[in-house]
Amino acid sequence: MIVSPAFAGKKYAVLGLARSGMATVECLIASGADVTAWDAREEPRTALEGRATIADPLAIDLTGFAGVVVSPGVPLNRHPIAAHARAAGVPVIGDIELFAQARLDLPPHRVVAITGTNGKSTTTALIHHLLQSAGVPGLMGGNIGKPILEQVPLPAGGVYVLELSSYQIDLTQRLDADVAVLLNVSPDHLDRYDGYDAYVASKARLFGMQAAGHLALVDMRAAMDDDALRFAPEGANFQFINGIDLPGDPARWPSLQGPHNRANAAAAVGAVRYLGLDEATIVAGLESFVGLPHRMERVAEKNGVLFVNDSKATNPASTAPALAAFPRIHWIVGGLPKGDDLDDCAPHFGHVAHAYTIGEAGPRFAEILEPFMPVTRAEMLGDAVRAAMEQAVPGDVIMLSPACASFDQFRDFEARGDCFRQIVAALTEGN
């Protein structure tokens, strides 16, 4: 794990003991810190008895603490811990801030940090893959994979590749990324912010923490329409993702199809070029990259029909580029809606041969779509897949890209995507 003498002898409170919280506690204890830990669940509290003080930070005097470390899932705009810590003059931080503070004690390294509303995970995984292809030691962390503090530090010359949500950036004060990437911004998670401008500001703080001269890669729309550049320091080294030349033949990148993946690839290419990778290695890495589960994932092909699992598309803005990626789509859409429209998807309605609506959003989405395309009100995912298979012809794509959260019918988007895979496997095997 990552440890640092910077934490020794200091007092920290850790609120939330899921995976990143437990990794934080272990890091702090191993670094010689005095830790108070709390979770609403009894099991993780019991696991730490005798090694940390078990107490709710809200119920104790925080005066003299170096920080209150909270899970990104804690809504700082509503949770009382924010005011309680502020009254004691104690910062509320996250594990990424602890990583930033520990960097001076790690072997010489560089950091790439990626944020944006959509595409973060694919871009993070692609940058990591390109570094691996070049033989550069690298780790993924943040909002993807293992908690960063849980991982073994990289040797000298390594690169930490961090996917960061706006929530994680809110809890970070001094992460000077050698490369900071802002892919795109569209309305999302607005229950946590005082409007869309505040959400944009949260993302763009990633640039404000950079030292002058470090590379900032930004989507042109985020730079112009959303004015994300106003948060950058004087002398920032900006490059528009949209203007990055892609090497090789994009037709040879099976896991990076569609305009959104071209943007993800451009951001990754810009980052690794800055880190010194040569063009031949980059081309080979783009061709060998295998996409992440639930993100434009090709799960089967039967009788000339391709099945694509894009369950990670939990809002219309993330579904829109998926619709742009194929000319004839049987679109399975719906779930727990984040809004009342599909306006972001509308420019690509011409690619949809037939829509199949599911979940809580199904009736409303059917009303929106019926003037533009045939619609089957399927309600359940299995019924939608069956109906799509009856309609599809060779060359068509049956795609789950829900444009909605999953929580009306599934635990999370992963469970929804896994269910889609299982249904497809059951319906295609032996047929």
Secondary structure as GFF3:
##gff-version 3
##sequence-region A 1 431
A	DSSP	three_ten_helix	5	7	.	.	.	ID=ss1
A	DSSP	beta_strand	11	15	.	.	.	ID=ss2
A	DSSP	alpha_helix	19	30	.	.	.	ID=ss3
A	DSSP	beta_strand	34	38	.	.	.	ID=ss4
A	DSSP	alpha_helix	42	48	.	.	.	ID=ss5
A	DSSP	beta_strand	53	54	.	.	.	ID=ss6
A	DSSP	three_ten_helix	57	59	.	.	.	ID=ss7
A	DSSP	beta_strand	67	70	.	.	.	ID=ss8
A	DSSP	alpha_helix	81	87	.	.	.	ID=ss9
A	DSSP	beta_strand	92	93	.	.	.	ID=ss10
A	DSSP	alpha_helix	95	102	.	.	.	ID=ss11
A	DSSP	three_ten_helix	103	105	.	.	.	ID=ss12
A	DSSP	beta_strand	109	115	.	.	.	ID=ss13
A	DSSP	alpha_helix	120	133	.	.	.	ID=ss14
A	DSSP	beta_strand	138	142	.	.	.	ID=ss15
A	DSSP	three_ten_helix	148	150	.	.	.	ID=ss16
A	DSSP	beta_strand	158	163	.	.	.	ID=ss17
A	DSSP	alpha_helix	166	170	.	.	.	ID=ss18
A	DSSP	beta_strand	179	182	.	.	.	ID=ss19
A	DSSP	three_ten_helix	190	192	.	.	.	ID=ss20
A	DSSP	alpha_helix	196	208	.	.	.	ID=ss21
A	DSSP	beta_strand	215	218	.	.	.	ID=ss22
A	DSSP	alpha_helix	220	224	.	.	.	ID=ss23
A	DSSP	three_ten_helix	228	231	.	.	.	ID=ss24
A	DSSP	beta_strand	237	240	.	.	.	ID=ss25
A	DSSP	three_ten_helix	241	243	.	.	.	ID=ss26
A	DSSP	three_ten_helix	250	252	.	.	.	ID=ss27
A	DSSP	alpha_helix	259	274	.	.	.	ID=ss28
A	DSSP	alpha_helix	279	288	.	.	.	ID=ss29
A	DSSP	beta_strand	297	302	.	.	.	ID=ss30
A	DSSP	beta_strand	305	309	.	.	.	ID=ss31
A	DSSP	alpha_helix	316	324	.	.	.	ID=ss32
A	DSSP	beta_strand	329	334	.	.	.	ID=ss33
A	DSSP	three_ten_helix	346	351	.	.	.	ID=ss34
A	DSSP	beta_strand	352	358	.	.	.	ID=ss35
A	DSSP	alpha_helix	362	369	.	.	.	ID=ss36
A	DSSP	beta_strand	375	379	.	.	.	ID=ss37
A	DSSP	alpha_helix	381	391	.	.	.	ID=ss38
A	DSSP	beta_strand	397	400	.	.	.	ID=ss39
A	DSSP	alpha_helix	413	428	.	.	.	ID=ss40
###
